């Protein structure tokens, strides 16, 4: 009889270990960061999101936005960013009507580049003053390409690239994230 009790205790301990040990190992792995978290976005997540609705002068149709702030000096990284967002918008294909390219300009923006952008059809220019722009982007820099949702909340940022090939490769990341948000969203 004592052998049966001993076998029952051993079975109960083994059964408890089978269920408890994986939970303990998972908790230990999470606490110590032993694996990469499940991040699927390629851009830098902006938390909390930046509300840029104060920059909008009129009510627009709700669309996802690829945003770029036109700087004072439009160097290689500026030209690459403008090229990238235009290419990403084109690469969205049939989903491109749910997204738009928005270039924000201010009184110190590059006038030559602004004149070129006014002739482009798929780019919406949003003009604001520098003070309002700095008020909206007070938590982060305006150097980068941004993605905003249909409610004008900027939530992803991508760094600028000075090398043309790197900019093209980097635009694949932007395209990937845009496709994900458009797939998951029914708005816009």
RAZI-V587042 format. One record per residue. SS is DSSP state (@ for helix, = for strand, . for the rest). PSI is psi in whole degrees, -180 to 180 (none if undefined). OMEGA is omega in whole degrees, 0 to 359 (NA if undefined). Layout:
SS;PSI;OMEGA, SS;PSI;OMEGA
//
This chain:
.;-38;179, @;-30;177, @;-38;179, @;-41;177, @;-40;179, @;-42;178, @;-39;179, @;-42;178, @;-42;179, @;-42;179, @;-42;180, @;-40;178, @;-42;177, @;-43;179, @;-43;178, @;-40;180, @;-37;180, @;-36;181, @;-33;185, @;-38;183, @;-45;178, @;-36;179, @;-43;178, @;-42;178, @;-40;178, @;-43;178, @;-42;179, @;-41;180, @;-41;178, @;-44;182, @;-33;183, @;-1;177, .;48;183, .;-7;179, .;165;179, .;136;177, .;161;183, .;67;178, .;126;180, .;-17;179, .;147;182, .;-22;181, .;173;178, =;121;181, =;128;178, =;115;182, =;121;358, =;158;180, =;153;180, =;124;178, =;111;181, .;19;181, @;-22;179, @;-19;178, @;-18;181, .;128;180, .;-33;180, .;161;178, .;124;181, .;161;174, .;137;182, .;115;179, .;154;171, =;147;187, =;136;166, =;117;189, =;139;173, =;135;177, =;118;182, .;119;183, .;180;179, .;-42;180, .;116;182, .;90;180, .;-161;183, @;-42;180, @;-33;176, @;-48;179, @;-40;178, @;-38;179, @;-44;179, @;-40;177, @;-45;182, @;-47;183, @;-33;176, @;-40;179, @;-39;178, @;-44;179, @;-42;178, @;-38;183, @;-14;177, .;-17;175, @;-127;183, @;-18;178, @;-4;184, @;-21;178, @;-12;177, @;-6;182, =;160;177, =;156;176, =;125;180, =;122;174, =;121;181, =;126;178, =;157;178, .;-179;186, .;-20;180, .;6;181, .;156;181, .;114;185, @;-36;179, @;-45;179, @;-35;178, @;-39;177, @;-38;178, @;-42;183, @;-29;180, @;-23;180, .;-13;181, .;140;184, .;-37;187, .;12;181, =;126;176, =;125;178, =;132;178, =;113;183, =;134;179, .;174;176, .;157;185, @;-35;181, @;-44;178, @;-40;180, @;-43;179, @;-32;178, @;-41;181, @;-46;183, .;37;183, .;-27;182, .;-17;183, .;166;179, .;155;178, .;-1;178, .;103;179, .;174;174, =;137;185, =;153;170, =;131;177, =;149;180, .;-174;184, .;-15;178, .;14;178, .;32;174, =;116;180, =;122;186, =;-12;177, =;143;179, =;140;178, =;134;180, .;157;179, .;152;181, .;134;178, .;-25;179, .;132;183, @;-44;180, @;-41;178, @;-37;179, @;-40;178, @;-44;178, @;-38;181, @;-32;179, @;-22;174, @;-37;177, @;-42;179, @;-44;179, @;-42;179, @;-46;180, @;-39;178, @;-43;178, @;-39;179, @;-47;182, @;-35;178, @;-35;179, @;-40;183, @;-17;184, .;144;174, .;-2;181, .;145;175, .;none;NA
//
